Amino acid sequence: MIDESTKRAAQEYLAARLSEDGLTHEQRLNRDAAIGLAPVVWKRVKDTVITKCVEWNAITQEETLTCRETGLGDLRVRCAGRPYQIVVHFDSPRRLIMVENTAR
């Protein structure tokens, strides 16, 4: 016969196992969603940066910021009259968007 402590230990083990399986499944779903949505998020970031450059140039009424996309898919924002630039890079394997500012 199984005593009460053995039964309780078995239930705790089963609960912990189900919890771990649930977390593993949730992490897999989150990773799959991140992989699927990464290109959409990058496009939205890219469009937002370009839109802000255009808005800024409309306010200053001159070509103060030059924003262009490189062949690698990076965005480069340059300020007129300065040698500095901001590079916005999307690292698709790691699903990271990195911003590098050469002015600092």
C-alpha positions in Angstrom: 0.0 0.0 0.0 1.1 3.5 -0.7 1.2 5.7 2.4 0.1 9.4 2.4 3.6 10.9 2.1 4.5 8.8 -1.0 1.2 9.8 -2.6 1.8 13.5 -1.9 5.4 13.3 -3.2 4.1 11.7 -6.4 1.5 14.4 -6.9 4.1 17.1 -6.3 6.5 15.5 -8.8 3.7 15.3 -11.4 2.7 18.9 -10.8 6.3 20.0 -11.2 6.7 18.0 -14.3 3.5 19.4 -15.8 4.6 22.9 -14.9 8.0 22.4 -16.7 6.3 21.0 -19.7 3.9 23.9 -19.8 6.8 26.4 -19.6 8.7 24.6 -22.3 5.7 24.7 -24.6 5.1 28.4 -23.8 8.7 29.2 -24.5 8.5 27.4 -27.8 5.3 29.3 -28.8 6.9 32.6 -27.8 10.0 31.8 -29.9 7.9 30.8 -32.9 5.9 34.0 -32.6 9.1 36.1 -32.4 10.5 34.4 -35.4 7.3 34.9 -37.4 6.8 38.5 -36.4 10.4 39.7 -36.6 10.3 40.9 -40.2 7.0 42.7 -39.6 8.4 44.5 -36.6 11.6 45.4 -38.5 9.5 46.9 -41.4 7.5 48.9 -38.9 10.7 50.3 -37.2 12.2 51.1 -40.6 9.1 52.9 -41.8 8.8 54.8 -38.5 12.5 56.0 -38.7 12.1 57.1 -42.3 8.8 58.9 -41.5 10.4 60.8 -38.6 13.3 61.8 -40.9 10.8 63.1 -43.5 8.8 64.9 -40.8 11.9 66.5 -39.4 13.0 67.7 -42.8 9.5 69.2 -43.4 9.8 71.1 -40.1 13.3 72.5 -40.8 12.3 73.0 -44.5 15.7 71.7 -45.7 17.4 68.3 -46.0 18.7 68.2 -42.5 18.6 64.4 -42.1 19.3 61.9 -44.8 17.8 58.5 -44.2 18.5 55.6 -46.6 18.5 51.9 -46.5 21.7 50.0 -47.4 22.0 46.9 -49.5 22.3 44.9 -46.3 19.0 46.1 -45.0 20.5 48.6 -42.4 19.2 52.1 -42.1 21.7 55.0 -42.1 20.6 58.4 -40.8 23.0 61.2 -41.5 22.9 64.7 -40.2 23.8 67.4 -42.8 27.0 69.3 -42.0 28.2 66.6 -39.5 30.3 63.5 -40.1 28.1 61.5 -37.7 25.5 58.9 -38.5 23.1 56.6 -36.7 23.0 53.1 -38.0 19.9 51.0 -37.3 20.6 47.3 -37.9 18.3 44.3 -37.7 20.1 41.1 -36.7 17.6 38.5 -37.9 19.2 35.3 -36.4 19.2 36.8 -32.9 16.0 38.9 -33.6 17.6 42.1 -32.3 17.4 45.7 -33.5 20.7 47.5 -32.7 21.2 51.3 -32.9 24.7 52.6 -33.3 25.4 56.3 -32.9 28.8 57.4 -34.1 28.5 60.8 -32.4 29.1 59.3 -29.0 
